[in-house]
Amino acid sequence: MAPKPLMPLDEAWARLRDLVAQHVASYPLQTETVDSFDALGRVLAQGLSSEVAVPPLDNSAMDGYAVRAADLGAPGTVLPVSQRIAAGQVGVELAPGTCARIFTGAPVPVGADAVVMQEHTEVVSEGQVRFNEPVSCGQNIRRAGEDIAVGQAVLAAGLRVTPAAMGVAASVGASALSVYKPARVGVLTTGNELVMPGQPLPAGAIYNSNRHTLRGLVQSCGAQARDLGVVPDDLAQTRAALRQAAEQHDLVITSGGVSVGEEDHLRAAVMAEGGLEFWALAIKPGKPFVCGWLNRADGSRALYMGLPGNPVASYVTFLMLVRPVLAMLSGLPWSLPQAVTLTAQFAWPKADKRREFVRARLDGQGGVSLHPHQGSGVLSSAAWADGLVDLAPGQTVVPGDRVAYWSLAELLQPAAQSRQA
């Protein structure tokens, strides 16, 4: 029997998007209310409208003098200072033929219609100020509601809260925000050969890098990562670990054990404990990727994604496939970063039948170079790189060709907001 054709990445993306959309529809995301001071990185479950105007009163944009523009004729006019208004104070109505000493952010007194910056004035005697520049009505005044009007929508549902958004919430007096709870992600690694850093390294063993990498990747997406340890290469123990993980998490991620070797038990375990959506992708690295679900005792489901054991393959498949899933589980829509086109400063003479993602670095001149070692076990190439060059099936490259490039700075950041108000 001929082997099943590998699934193209674009088809995997579409099926994954639909699977997660159906999952969220069946098991709606949970929400909670958090202090707006602690909302950074959370996704708004409800939009926010303002009950106040920002600023609440006309206020001065400068340190200077509030005046009636009609009181100032030609440059050189001198006016007496009738009051002093600091930020946080409210002055009295400005008497005609006088000016008010005013500071940035202070309310403009009734009657004043302009603020003259102090650099354009000169104190000629105690309480007397000369105005040396022409004055126009409205200058240097921030109008009430200029930033935000009463009733205006300021933050939309589906927005990932940024520092600026936190400030906007505070500026309209919102002390609390309704947000989606972070996705709960359980991370399992598999393999009898794995040893934790700090322990002696027996012959035939390797340190467990995936355990650290995947935990960091989950956290970088704004989700809650829970390390579930290492599962031995045993079907019964693998099933038990998946069954337990499904009860406590929205998504279970594993690394290793998803290929076709005699010690690879995860596919069989997932099929026994839930079901498979697809397996085996036409990408390099990352071919033995598994996607499915795990059944819970109450009849609900947890999503499951099985990543390859090779460190770079695990890293790349997380960025390409897990990251957009975590965005949806956080309350954001499905989205992928946009590749940019750059000039290749490398040769790639041997094309592969699969779509390839190779570790690359910008050269500062609009070009991109490759790490010399592209093996799926060379994790140091991922730490060295600042992006991935996306090579289509059958694509060869000579220096000077234009290639698609995915920035790791974008891929390693939490997914972007869905929209703004």
N, C-alpha and C positions, 0 to 999 in steps of 0.2 A: 504493500500500500504506500502510495506516495505521501511524503510528509505534508502536513497542513501548511499552506502558505503563511508566511509571517505577515502580521497586520501592520499596515502603514501607520505612522505616527498620527497623521491627520485623522484617520478613522478612529484610532484609539482615543484621541482627544474628544471627538464627537460622542463616542459611546460613553466615555467617562463623564462628560458633562451631563448627558441625559441620565445616567445612573445616579449621580449625586443630586440632580434636580428632583428626581422621583423620590429619593431618600429623604430629602428635606421636606418635600410635600407630605410624605407619610409621617415623618417625625419632625414636626416644626422645631426650629431652633429656640432654645430657652433664652430668656432675657433676665436682666437684673438692673437695679438702679445703683449707680455709683456716684460718689462725689465728683463733681467736675474737676476738682483738683487732682484726681487720680485716674482720669479717663484717657490718658495718652495711649494711642494705639488701639483703643477699643472701637467697635463699629456701632454706630447709632442705630437702635431699633426704632426710635421715634425721632421725627424731626423736631427742631426747636424754632419757635417764633418769639419775637421780642415783645415784652409788655411795656418797655420803656423806649424813649428816643435816646439815641447816642449820637452826639452828646445831648444831655437833657436840656441845656440852655445854650444860647449863643455864647461862645467863649473866645478868648484871645489866642491867636496862633503865635504871638510874639511877646517878648518883654518890651514894653513901650508905654504908649499913652492912648487911652480911649478918648475920642473927640466926636464932636458934631462936625461933619465935613464942611457944612455951610459956614462954620465959624472961622475957617481957615481960607484966607484969600491967597494972595501971592506968597511965595516962600519968604520966610522971615517974620511971619506973624508970631506974636508972643501971647501965651495964655497962662492964667494962673492954675495951679494944681488944686483941685477942690476935694479930692479924696484919694485914698490908696487902697487898691483891691488886690489881694494875693489869691492864689489858687485855693479853693475851698471856702472863700468868703463871697458874700453877695453885697454889692455896693448899693448905694441909694441912687435915685434918678440923677443923671448928670445935669447940672445947672447950665443953662445957655452961657456961652462965652467962657467956659472953663474946660479943663481936661482932667482926666483921672489917671494917676499912675497905676498901671496894670501889669500883671505878670502872666506868663504862658499858662493857659488852662483856666484862668480866672473868668467868671461870668462877666460879660460885657454889660455895663449898667444901662438901664432904660434911658433912652434919649441919645446914646452914642451910636454912631453908624459907621465908624472906622476906627482902626487901631494903627497908630504910627509907630514903627519900630524905633527903639531908642537910638539906634545908630544914625537916624535921620533927624535927631533933635539935639538941642543944646540947652543945658541949664544955665540961665543968664544971671539968676539971683535966687535967693531962698524962695521956693514956691513959684518960680516963674520959668517957663520953658519956651524956647524958640523952636519953631518948626521950619526946617530948611528945605523940605521937598514938597512937591505938589501932593495933594491928598485926594483920593477918590472914595466915594461911598462904598462901603462893604469890604474895603481892603483889610487883610489880615484878621478876618473874623471867621471862625468856624461856626456854621449855622446849626441850630438845634435840629437833630435828626439827619444831619448831613451824612453821617456814616450809616445809621440804621434808624428806620422809622418805626413808630409804634405799630405792632401787628405784622411787621415784615418777617418773612421766613429767613432765618440766618444760617441754619445748619440742616441739611437734608438727611432723612433716614437713609442708611446705607453708606454714610460717610465714615471713613476711618479717621478718628480724631487725631489731628496734628497739634503741635504746640500753638499754632495760630488759632486753630479751632477752639482750643481750651481758653485762649484769651478772649475770643468772641463770646463764648458762653459766659465767661465771667463779666464781660462788659455789659451784658444785658441782665445780669443778676441771677443767672441760673446756677444754683448751688449743686444740682444733681442732674444726671443725664441717664436716660434709659438706653442700655446697650445690650448687645448679644453676649451671652456667656462665651468665653473662649472654648474652642474645640478641645476636647479631651483626647489626647493621642497616646496610645500605649506603644512602646518601642521594644520589640524583641529581636535579639540577634541569635543566630543558630550556628552551631559548629562545635564539635568536640575539640578542635584545635585551638580555640580561642582562650586567651589568658588576659586578665586585666592588667593595665600598667601598674607597676609597683610590686608585682609578684614575680617570682623566678620564672624564667622562660625555659621550659623543658625542650628537649630535642623534638622536632616536628611541630612545635606550637608556634603561634604568632600572637602578637598583641592585638586586642580587639579595637581597631580604629573605628569601625562602623558605629559602635555603641556611642562613642563621643560625637562623631560627625552628625549622625541622625538626630541625636538629642539637640545639638546646636542648631541644626536646620529647622527642626520643629519650633524651637523657641524663636528663631529669627522670623518666623511667620506669624508670631503673636499668639500661638496656640500653647496649651498646657502639655508639656512633655512629661511622661512618666516612664522611667526606665524599668522594664520588666525582666531584665537580666538576660541570661543565655539559656537557650533551650538545647539540650543534647540532641544528637541525630538519632531520634527514636520516634516512631509514629505515634505511639500511645502518649508519650510525654508531650509531644508537639500538639496533639489534639487537646489534651488537658489544658495546656498553656493558652491556646487560642480560645477555648471555651471560657476560661476565667477572664481573659483580657476583654472579651466581647461584652461582658456584663458591666464593665466599669468605664468603657471608653466609646467615643463616637467613631473613632478610626483606629485600627490596629495596623501597625507597620512592622514588617519583618525584613531582615536582610539575610541573604543566603538561603540555601535549601530549596530553591524554586526551579532548579534545572531538572535534568532527566537522569541524574546519577542514582545509584542504588542507595546512597545515603541522603538523598534529597526527598524529604517527606512532606514538605509544606503544601504542595498542590493537592496531594491525596488527603491531607488533614483538612484543608479548607473545603474540599468537596464533601467530606464527611460531616463537617460542622456547619456548613452553609452552602455556598455555591460560587461558581466562577463566572465572571462576565467575559473575560478574555485572557489569553495567555500568549506570550511569544510575539515580540514586536520586531519590525524591520528597522531597528536602529542599532547603532554601534557607538559606544558601549550601551548595554542595557537590554539585549535580546530576551533573556528569560524573566521578563517582568510579568507579574500576576496581579489581576484585579478581580475582586469579588466581594463577598459579604459573609458575615458570621451570624448565625442565629443565636438569639438569647432565650433564656428560659421563659420569659413572658410573651414570646412570640414576635418581639421586635428584632431589629437587626443592627449590627455595627458594620461599617464599611471595612474592607480589608484591602491592603496593597502590599504585595510581596516584591521586594527589591532584590536585585542580584547581590551576591556576596562580594564580588570584586569591588574594592573601595570606590574607584572612579565610576563604575557602572551604577553603584548605589547612589552616589552623589548626583550624577547626571539625571537618573530617572526620578530622583526626588525633585530636582529643580523643574523638570519638564512635565511631570505628571502629578506628584503629590502636592506641590505648591498651589496650583490652581484649585485643587480639591479643598485644601485648607481655607482658601479664600471663600469658597461657597459655604463651608461649615462655620465661617465667622460672620456670615451675613452679607458678603459681597457677591456680586455676579461673577460668573465664569469669565476669566480674562487671562490673556497671555501677553508677556512683554513684546514689544515691537523690535524686530531685528533691524539693524542699520547696515548699510552697504559700505564696505571699506576696501582698500587696495591691499591685495595679498603681497607680502614680502617673503613668500615661501613657495616651494614647489610641492605639489601633491600628485605624483605621477600615476599612482596605483589606485584606481577607483574601487569602491566596494559596492555590492548590490544593495546594501542597506544605507539608510540615511545616517551620516556620521556627525558626531559632535566632538570636535578636537579642541584641546586646551590651547589658548592663544593669549597674546599680550599686545596691547597697543604700543606703537613705536614712537608716538609723539608727533609724527608727521602725517597723520591720517592713514597710516598703514598698520598692518597687523602681522605678527610673526608667531610661529608655533613653538611649543615646548619640544625639545628633541626626542622625548620619550612619551609616546602616546598609548602605552599599554594600559589596560583597564585596572591593573594593580598598582600603577604608579600614582599614588595619591599626592605625592609632592608636586606633581604637575598641576593639580587643582589649586594647591596653595600658591603656586607661582603665577597662575593665570589670572587675568582680570576679565576674561570673557571666553566664549565658546564660538568657534567658527562652525557654521551649519552647512554641511556639504550634502547636496542632493545625491540620491543613488546614481552611481555611474559618473559622478563629477570628478574631473581632474582639474588641477590648478597649476598654472605657471605664474611666476612673479609678474605683477602688474594686473592680473585678473581682479575683477571685483567679486567679493565674497560677502555672504551674509554673516553678521556678527551679533551675538547676544551678550550684553553686558552683565557680568556677574554682580556689579554694584546694584543693578536693577533686580536681577533674579534673586539676590540674597536679602532684599528688603521686603517688608510686608507688602502684600498686594495693594494696589492703589485703590483709592476711593471710587465708588461707583459713579457719583455725580456730586455736584454742589448745588446749593439752593440758588 
